[in-house]
């Protein structure tokens, strides 16, 4: 039997004597037990259900944000005064006294309560009964509260309401904890992903980060025809620096080269270390004329920084992929490197 066939079949609810109960929910009713999409919708359902069961003029689920108590969900005749997103001062609330054990979790008549009587004035003057439980998130941290207020003393329904509120409060704590764990893991994954795209020495993008930036800009350039250029820079003799002055000096030269490129680029441009001694720049909204000017600024800044490096640049041609543009810039860099070498070190020309 398929899952859909089972869901559509009538469901029998049996009593203690084994006989079917009069109420038999349909398959569609039974199927409506999926999880809520988030904490706020779960809170909405909770306060609506509790108000239907026990009355009270106001049911709230709140979230504690530093010194503010933010309403997440509300139900009851007083709910219109405290809709979601309303902010209340935490220090003057009933709930802070409940959380800090200065008042009981449930009080049938606040006028007779030493913990709550003194604050049942002003905005709380109409409150005659209160109950509340904390809602916790990860590591027992206070997320907020589930609470109720009545406009008259409540002696009959209070014990039953407190038991249900305690149970539901723990359920809300479970949901809040799950959401917080999911958020924390999402942030950790985002940080790990971002770190995976960074070069640890220079702090610039690495080859993976360069590929990601190039792919994004390629789509934009193809869709809108926006100009983009690629600059390639390579240190002239990193091996010589490492051999004569040590790897620390070589690392310093790489860091200085990356900083020099950052100094001449705009925030929207992408600067990456794409090889051991090679850097690449993706210059957005940069046509051929602007690309030549960028290469000139880069050479000046590199010299001023004391970094000996060769520079090549290429502007994207219509219908050209940026990988081809990058390759042309790389070839231009090698031509610049050849020009800058002493004549005695240049390879002989092929006849």
C-alpha positions as CSV (number, residue, x, y, z in Angstrom):
1,X,0.0,0.0,0.0
2,X,1.4,3.4,-0.9
3,X,1.8,6.3,1.5
4,X,-0.9,8.3,-0.3
5,X,-3.4,5.4,0.0
6,X,-2.7,5.1,3.7
7,X,-3.2,8.9,4.2
8,X,-6.5,8.8,2.4
9,X,-7.9,5.8,4.4
10,X,-10.2,6.5,7.4
11,X,-8.5,6.4,10.8
12,X,-10.2,4.6,13.7
13,X,-9.6,5.9,17.2
14,X,-10.2,3.2,19.7
15,X,-11.3,3.8,23.3
16,X,-10.1,1.9,26.4
17,X,-12.7,-0.8,25.7
18,X,-11.4,-1.4,22.2
19,X,-14.5,0.2,20.5
20,X,-14.2,3.0,17.9
21,X,-14.6,6.5,19.4
22,X,-17.4,8.6,17.8
23,X,-15.0,11.2,16.3
24,X,-13.0,9.8,13.4
25,X,-10.7,12.4,11.8
26,X,-10.2,12.1,8.1
27,X,-6.9,11.3,6.5
28,X,-6.3,15.0,5.6
29,X,-6.7,16.0,9.3
30,X,-4.3,13.4,10.4
31,X,-1.8,14.5,7.8
32,X,-1.7,18.0,9.1
33,X,1.0,17.3,11.7
34,X,4.0,18.6,9.9
35,X,6.5,20.8,11.6
36,X,6.0,24.6,11.7
37,X,8.4,26.5,9.4
38,X,9.9,28.4,12.3
39,X,9.7,29.4,15.9
40,X,7.3,32.4,15.4
41,X,4.6,30.3,13.7
42,X,4.9,27.6,16.4
43,X,4.5,30.4,19.0
44,X,1.4,31.7,17.2
45,X,-0.2,28.3,17.4
46,X,0.8,27.8,21.1
47,X,-0.8,31.1,22.3
48,X,-3.9,30.6,20.3
49,X,-4.4,27.0,21.6
50,X,-3.7,28.0,25.3
51,X,-6.2,30.9,25.1
52,X,-8.8,28.6,23.7
53,X,-8.2,26.1,26.5
54,X,-7.8,28.3,29.5
55,X,-9.0,31.8,28.6
56,X,-7.0,34.6,30.2
57,X,-7.0,38.1,28.6
58,X,-3.5,37.8,27.2
59,X,-1.1,35.1,26.2
60,X,2.4,36.0,25.1
61,X,5.6,34.4,23.7
62,X,8.4,36.9,24.0
63,X,12.1,37.0,23.1
64,X,14.7,38.7,25.3
65,X,17.0,41.0,23.4
66,X,19.4,42.5,25.9
67,X,17.2,44.8,28.1
68,X,14.2,44.5,25.8
69,X,11.3,42.0,25.8
70,X,10.1,41.6,22.2
71,X,6.7,40.1,21.6
72,X,6.9,37.1,19.2
73,X,3.2,36.0,19.4
74,X,0.1,37.1,21.3
75,X,-3.5,35.9,21.7
76,X,-6.5,36.9,23.7
77,X,-8.7,40.1,24.1
78,X,-5.7,42.2,25.0
79,X,-3.5,40.9,22.2
80,X,-4.4,43.9,20.0
81,X,-2.4,46.1,22.4
82,X,0.7,43.9,22.1
83,X,1.0,42.5,18.6
84,X,4.2,40.8,17.4
85,X,7.3,43.0,17.3
86,X,6.2,45.3,20.1
87,X,9.0,46.0,22.5
88,X,8.6,46.1,26.3
89,X,11.1,47.1,29.0
90,X,12.4,43.9,30.5
91,X,13.4,45.4,33.8
92,X,9.8,46.5,34.6
93,X,8.1,43.3,33.5
94,X,6.4,40.5,35.4
95,X,8.6,38.0,33.6
96,X,11.9,39.3,34.9
97,X,10.7,38.7,38.4
98,X,9.6,35.2,37.5
99,X,12.9,34.4,35.8
100,X,14.9,35.8,38.7
101,X,12.8,34.0,41.3
102,X,11.5,37.3,42.8
103,X,8.0,36.1,42.1
104,X,6.3,32.7,41.7
105,X,5.7,31.2,38.2
106,X,1.9,31.4,38.9
107,X,0.0,33.7,41.1
108,X,-3.8,33.7,41.2
109,X,-4.1,37.2,42.7
110,X,-1.2,39.6,42.1
111,X,-2.7,42.0,44.7
112,X,-1.7,39.6,47.4
113,X,1.8,38.9,45.9
114,X,4.8,40.6,47.4
115,X,6.7,39.9,44.1
116,X,4.1,41.3,41.7
117,X,1.8,43.5,43.6
118,X,4.1,46.6,43.6
119,X,4.4,46.5,39.8
120,X,0.7,46.0,39.0
121,X,0.4,49.7,38.3
122,X,0.4,51.9,35.2
123,X,0.3,49.7,32.1
124,X,-0.1,46.6,34.4
125,X,-2.8,48.0,36.6
126,X,-5.4,45.8,35.0
127,X,-3.5,42.6,35.7
128,X,-4.9,40.5,38.5
129,X,-3.4,37.1,37.8
130,X,-0.2,36.0,36.1
131,X,1.7,32.8,35.1
132,X,4.9,32.4,33.1
133,X,7.8,30.0,32.4
134,X,11.1,30.7,30.8
135,X,11.9,29.6,27.3
136,X,15.5,28.6,27.0
137,X,17.9,28.1,24.0
138,X,21.3,26.6,23.8
139,X,23.3,25.9,27.0
140,X,20.3,27.0,29.1
141,X,20.5,30.6,27.9
142,X,17.3,32.6,28.4
143,X,15.6,33.0,25.0
144,X,12.4,34.5,26.3
145,X,9.2,33.6,28.1
146,X,5.8,32.1,27.7
147,X,3.3,33.9,29.9
148,X,-0.3,34.8,30.5
149,X,-2.2,37.6,32.2
150,X,-5.8,37.7,33.5
151,X,-7.9,40.7,34.4
152,X,-9.4,39.0,37.4
153,X,-8.1,36.5,40.0
154,X,-7.8,33.0,38.6
155,X,-8.1,30.2,41.1
156,X,-9.9,27.4,39.2
157,X,-8.0,27.1,36.0
158,X,-4.6,28.1,37.2
159,X,-3.2,24.6,38.3
160,X,-4.2,23.0,35.0
161,X,-3.0,26.0,32.9
162,X,0.4,25.9,34.7
163,X,0.9,22.3,34.0
164,X,0.2,22.8,30.3
165,X,2.2,25.9,30.1
166,X,5.2,24.2,31.7
167,X,5.0,21.4,29.1
168,X,4.5,23.7,26.1
169,X,7.3,26.0,27.4
170,X,9.7,23.1,27.3
171,X,8.6,22.3,23.7
172,X,9.2,25.9,22.7
173,X,12.6,25.7,24.3
174,X,13.3,22.7,22.2
175,X,12.4,24.6,19.0
176,X,14.3,27.6,20.0
177,X,17.4,25.5,20.8
178,X,17.1,23.7,17.4
179,X,16.8,27.0,15.5
180,X,19.8,28.5,17.3
181,X,21.9,25.4,16.6
182,X,20.9,25.6,13.0
183,X,21.8,29.3,12.8
184,X,25.2,28.7,14.5
185,X,26.0,25.9,12.2
186,X,25.0,28.0,9.2
187,X,27.3,30.8,10.3
188,X,30.1,28.3,10.9
189,X,29.7,26.9,7.5
190,X,29.6,30.3,5.9
191,X,32.8,31.3,7.8
192,X,34.5,28.0,6.8
193,X,33.4,28.5,3.1
194,X,34.7,32.1,3.1
195,X,38.0,31.0,4.8
196,X,38.4,28.3,2.1
197,X,38.5,31.0,-0.5
198,X,41.2,33.0,1.2
199,X,45.0,32.9,0.9
200,X,46.3,32.5,4.4
201,X,49.5,34.5,3.9
202,X,48.1,37.6,2.1
203,X,44.5,37.6,3.2
204,X,43.5,37.9,-0.5
205,X,41.4,35.5,-2.4
206,X,43.0,32.2,-3.3
207,X,42.6,30.3,-6.6
208,X,39.2,29.0,-5.5
209,X,38.1,32.4,-4.6
210,X,39.4,33.8,-7.8
211,X,37.4,31.2,-9.8
212,X,34.2,32.0,-7.9
213,X,34.6,35.8,-8.5
214,X,35.5,35.2,-12.2
215,X,32.4,33.0,-12.7
216,X,30.1,35.6,-11.1
217,X,31.6,38.4,-13.2
218,X,31.5,36.3,-16.4
219,X,27.7,35.9,-16.0
220,X,27.2,39.6,-15.5
221,X,29.5,40.5,-18.4
222,X,27.7,38.1,-20.8
223,X,24.2,39.3,-19.7
224,X,24.8,43.0,-19.7
225,X,27.9,43.5,-21.8
226,X,29.6,45.3,-19.0
227,X,33.3,45.9,-19.5
228,X,35.8,44.0,-17.4
229,X,39.6,43.6,-17.4
230,X,42.1,41.3,-15.9
231,X,45.5,42.3,-14.5
232,X,48.2,39.7,-13.9
233,X,51.2,40.4,-11.7
234,X,54.1,38.1,-11.0
235,X,57.1,38.7,-8.8
236,X,60.3,38.7,-10.8
237,X,62.5,36.5,-8.6
238,X,60.7,35.1,-5.6
239,X,63.0,32.1,-5.6
240,X,66.1,34.4,-5.5
241,X,64.6,36.2,-2.5
242,X,63.9,33.0,-0.7
243,X,67.4,31.6,-1.4
244,X,69.4,34.8,-0.4
245,X,67.3,36.4,2.3
246,X,65.1,33.6,3.5
247,X,61.5,32.6,3.2
248,X,60.4,35.2,5.7
249,X,61.6,37.9,3.3
250,X,59.9,36.1,0.4
251,X,56.6,36.1,2.4
252,X,57.1,39.8,3.1
253,X,57.5,40.5,-0.6
254,X,54.3,38.5,-1.4
255,X,52.3,40.4,1.3
256,X,53.7,43.8,0.0
257,X,52.7,42.9,-3.6
258,X,49.2,42.0,-2.5
259,X,48.8,45.2,-0.5
260,X,50.2,47.3,-3.4
261,X,47.5,45.9,-5.7
262,X,44.8,46.5,-3.1
263,X,45.9,50.1,-2.9
264,X,45.4,50.8,-6.6
265,X,42.1,48.8,-7.0
266,X,38.6,49.7,-6.1
267,X,36.5,47.9,-3.5
268,X,34.4,46.2,-6.1
269,X,37.5,44.7,-7.8
270,X,38.7,41.2,-6.9
271,X,42.4,40.7,-6.0
272,X,43.7,37.2,-5.7
273,X,46.9,35.2,-5.2
274,X,46.4,32.7,-8.0
275,X,49.8,31.1,-7.9
276,X,52.9,30.9,-5.7
277,X,54.3,34.2,-6.9
278,X,51.4,35.3,-9.2
279,X,48.5,37.7,-8.5
280,X,45.4,38.4,-10.6
281,X,43.0,41.3,-10.5
282,X,39.4,41.2,-11.8
283,X,38.6,44.9,-12.5
284,X,34.9,45.4,-13.0
285,X,33.4,48.2,-15.2
286,X,36.9,48.6,-16.6
287,X,37.4,49.0,-20.4
288,X,40.6,48.8,-22.4
289,X,41.6,52.4,-21.7
290,X,41.0,52.1,-18.0
291,X,42.8,48.8,-18.0
292,X,46.0,50.4,-19.3
293,X,45.7,53.1,-16.7
294,X,45.2,50.5,-14.0
295,X,48.4,48.6,-15.1
296,X,50.3,51.9,-15.0
297,X,49.2,52.7,-11.5
298,X,50.0,49.1,-10.4
299,X,53.6,49.5,-11.8
300,X,54.1,52.8,-10.0
301,X,52.8,51.4,-6.7
302,X,54.8,48.3,-6.9
303,X,58.0,50.3,-7.5
304,X,57.1,52.6,-4.6
305,X,56.7,49.5,-2.4
306,X,60.0,48.1,-3.4
307,X,58.5,45.0,-5.1
308,X,60.0,43.9,-8.4
309,X,57.2,42.5,-10.5
310,X,56.0,42.1,-14.1
311,X,52.5,43.3,-15.0
312,X,50.2,42.3,-17.9
313,X,46.7,43.4,-18.6
314,X,43.9,42.6,-21.0
315,X,40.3,43.9,-21.5
316,X,37.5,41.4,-22.2
317,X,36.6,41.2,-25.8
318,X,33.0,40.8,-27.0
319,X,31.8,37.2,-26.6
320,X,35.1,36.3,-25.0
321,X,35.2,34.2,-21.9
322,X,37.1,35.7,-18.9
323,X,39.4,32.6,-18.8
324,X,40.6,33.7,-22.3
325,X,41.0,37.3,-21.1
326,X,43.0,36.0,-18.1
327,X,45.2,34.0,-20.5
328,X,45.9,37.1,-22.6
329,X,46.7,39.1,-19.5
330,X,49.1,36.3,-18.4
331,X,50.8,36.4,-21.8
332,X,51.1,40.2,-21.6
333,X,52.8,39.8,-18.2
334,X,55.4,37.4,-19.6
335,X,56.1,39.8,-22.4
336,X,56.6,42.5,-19.8
337,X,58.9,40.2,-17.8
338,X,61.0,39.5,-21.0
339,X,61.3,43.2,-21.7
340,X,62.4,43.9,-18.1
341,X,65.1,41.3,-18.0
342,X,68.7,42.3,-18.6
343,X,69.8,41.6,-22.2
344,X,72.3,39.0,-21.0
345,X,69.5,36.9,-19.4
346,X,67.0,37.0,-22.2
347,X,66.5,33.8,-24.2
348,X,67.9,34.1,-27.8
349,X,65.3,34.7,-30.4
350,X,64.4,31.7,-32.6
351,X,65.6,32.4,-36.2
